[in-house]
Amino acid sequence: MREGASAQVTITNTDGSLSELTSKDDVEKAIIECNERKYHQTEGGSQLLEPFLTRDIGTFGDGPRVTDILDGTYIPPPLSTDATISFLQACKRPDNFISKPLLKLLQSDTGTKFAPGDNVKKAPHQ
């Protein structure tokens, strides 16, 4: 093997035993399999995209029960896992959350006028 490469790896077999791999092909295969598992571990793992939740929260957080989630009053469906329930509970807005939109704060603090949909309105020329 070239300098800096892994000369051996130890893997855990399905029965819990350990195997030491030393051949170049075996080491590469084990590293590739590990990387594939690592970088694909979240695929298909989120209940938030399952139909029984998307009908409440929508695909993009625009569903009819999002306000309930933010208020902390949402009761997840029975199929929800503990992890999903914990996540949804963590989405509750803090009690001291300021709901006044930033745009309104800017208007009242600076007197600057913004049209609906404007991100930024340039100051008028003087």
N, C-alpha and C positions, 0 to 999 in steps of 0.2 A: 504494500500500500504506500501511497505517497505521504509525504510529511504533513501532519495535521489531520489526517483521516482517522476514522475510528477503526482500530485494529480488532476490536471485539465488542460485542454487546451481550448483555444478559437479558433474556426475556422471561416473562411469566407465562407458563403454559395454561391451557384451560383447566387443568386439574390442580393448579396452584404450584406445581413444581417449577424449578428454574432451569433454564438451558442457557449455556454459554455458546454463542456463535462466533466463529473465528474466520470462516472463509469469506472472501470478498463478496461473493454472490449472496450468501446467507445474511451477511451484515447489511448489505444494501437493501435486500428484500424486507428485512425486519424494520429498518429505518423508514422505508417508504410506507409500509403498512401502518406504522405508528403515526407518521405524519398525516396519512389519509384519515385515520380515526380522529386525530386531534383537530384537523381543519374542517371536518364534516360533522363534528359531534353535536352541533345545534340543529342540524337539518331535521325537519320533521318533529322537533322537540317542543315547540311552543304551542300550548293550548290556545293562546290568544288568537290564533288564526283558524281555529276549529269553528265550524258553523254554529255550535251551541253557544259560543261566546261572541262571534262576529255579529250575530243578529242583535246583540246588546251593545257592543262597543264599536262595531264597524271595523273595516279593514284598516282605516286610517285614523281611528279615534274619533270618528264623527257619528257614532251610533246614538240611539235614543237613550241609553242608560249611562252615558259618560258623566253627566252631571252627578248622578247618584254615586259613581265611583269617586269622583272628586270630593263629594260631600261626606264620603265614608258611610253611606247608607246602603250601598249595593250589596245584595246577597247573591253570591256566585251560584251557578247551577250545581246540582248534585254531582255531576261528572268532573268537576274541577279538582285538580290535585292540590295538595297542601302548598306546593310551591306557587301555583297560580293564585291561590287564595291569599297567600302572604304578599305576593307582588301587587295584587289589586288593592289590598289594604294599605300598602306602602304608597299608593298613588293618591291617597287622601290629602287634600290641601291642608296645610297647617292652619290652626285656628286663627292665627294672626296674619293670614294671607291678605294682602292688599289687592282687591279685585278691580280697583279703578285702573282702566287701561292707561298705559304709558302715554299714548297719544293725547288723552285727555289731560294728563299731568303736564305735558309739554304745552298744550294750549293754554291752560290756566296759569302756568308759571311764567311763560314768556310772552303770551299774547299772540303768538304766531298762529296763523290760520292754516289748517290742513284740510284739503278736500278728501272726501271718502275715497279710499283706495290709493291715495298718495303715500309713498314711502317717505319722501322728503320733499318739501316745497322750498324753493330758493327764496331768499329774502328779496323783497322788491328793490329795484335800483333807486337810489336816492338822487 
